[in-house]
Amino acid sequence: MRITKFIPFLFSMLIATSACAPVAKSGSDFSTIASTEKLGSFPNDPLDPAGGHTPSTNQIFCSALSLANIKWPTAIGAGSWSSYFALALNLTGSYEGHQGWQNIGNNLDNQGLSLGLMQQNLGQGTLQPLLIQLFQQDHASLLKNFSNADYSSLRRMLEDWQNEPILVKPLSAQRALASEELFPDSGSFNSVDGIDSDLFKKAATTQSIKPSVQWAINNLYSNKNFIPRWKKSLQDTAMSAAYRTIQVESATKMFVKAKDYVNFFKFKQLRSILFLYDVVVQNGGFDKDNQRAYANWLLKNPSAPEYNRLLFLRDILVERLIENKSSYANDVHARKTSIILGSGTVHGSTRNYPKEYCYDPIRSL
């Protein structure tokens, strides 16, 4: 579902490239910058090789996602921030599937069911709270999309998961966002590096999750394929304005954390918020060791342009993955590099984000 709509959002954009004076790392298909390196000069930014580019002030952004009737949380920020958030949702969400809000996945990865733009799932306990919220906020759409029997079955599974009945009454659409440490202790992200992690809701205990996954196996599939009526009901639900708003709310905390990183690193370009949002979604964020490595490098390279600072952040993130023997290092390197550069090959597909989403990657935030 990649129908392009031109939306007059208040908007700005960015991109980035490969490494400076690379140091090869064993077991990977790429090179990274040594964390102690002092650079005498910096490679040119491929998006602005002469250093004289005037960023576009065009406020048009084309979205592959339907943004109609979504209520944007005030925590995102005023002005153009809702546009930056919408672009980040488009870009990072595109790695999860080709159906946008209606992305859906079966039990192939033993998660029971994955649904929505960011593929929240039953196996990590990230989908259940969103569906419960939908029951509370838009009960009518569920009754319309599911048969009585399927509706009851879904509701029982969710009530078993939370160990209490679902109270079908409206809740406040805006939630207070709990504060979270920007640079937690080293090792904090070992369990989420490379697997998209929904930080808005912590996963429940394994004991409560297993029945949810088993429910999906028992009810949603025939010979491991979706039963058509269930697939249609779930995708129709995912596309409703209420559930799209809930998906946006679930991503808001991650975007706010990415904004905090932008402020901490003193970044000014749109590609930086896109890069940092993807870091938070896919890898959780940066830890204290990453912060120290960046600070030490910046002391030796105080005049490093934003492009090169982004590359260094990419590399310390990838080095963290390699040290933890993560199999996701190559994927993370390719994905982050493509966001910095605006183009590249990710998951076997050649991408050109400014062309896909009509933005200027180095426009000022």
HUFEN-V644224 format. One line per field, one symbol per residue. phi: phi as a letter, one per 40 degrees, with the letter a starting at -180 (. if undefined). psi: psi as a letter, one per 20 degrees, with the letter a starting at -180 (. if undefined). burial: 1 if it has 24 or more other ideal C-beta (glycine too) atoms within 12 Angstrom, else 0. A space follows every 10 residues. Layout:
BEGIN
phi=???
psi=???
burial=???
END
This chain:
BEGIN
phi=.bccbcbccc aaaaaabccb fcbcbcgbba bbcccbcbbc abdccdcacc gbccccbcbb bcbcbcbcgc ccdccchcgc cccccccccd ccccccibbf dcdabccdbg bgabagdcfd bccbgccdcc ccccdcbadc cccccbcdcc dccccccccc ccgaccccac bccbbccccb ccbcddgcbd cbdgbdbccc bccccdcccd ccccdcccbc bbfgbdcdcc cccccccccc dccccccccc cccccccccc cdcccfcbbc dccccccccc ccbghbbccc cccccccccc bccdcddccc cccdcccccc ccccfcccdc cccccccccc cgaibbfgbc bbcdccbfbc cbccc
psi=mlppppplqp qqrrrrbarp mqpqpqjrkr qrppijppph rpqqohimhi jjpoqqjpkp pppiqpjpjp opqhihqrci hhggggghgg ghhiiirjjc hjppqbjhjk jfppqrgjlq rhhjkihghg hghghhhlhh hghhhqrggh ghggggghhh gikqqponqq rphpqpppqp phnrqqihjh iioipppoih pqqaqhhhhg hgghggghhi qoljqppghg gggghhghiq hghhghgghh ighhghghgh ggggilqiqh hghgghghgg ghihbqahgg ggggggghhi lhjprhghhg gggghhghhg gghjkpijgg ggggghghgg iirappkipp qnghghjlqo hkqq.
burial=0000001011 1111111111 0000100101 1111101010 0100111100 0000100001 1111111001 1110111001 1111111111 1111111011 1111111000 1111111111 1111111111 1111111110 1100110001 1011101111 1100010000 0000001000 0110000110 0111111111 1011000110 1110111011 0000010001 1011101111 1111111111 1111111111 1100101011 1111111111 1111111011 1011001100 1001111111 1111111111 1111010111 1111111111 1111010000 1011011111 11111
END
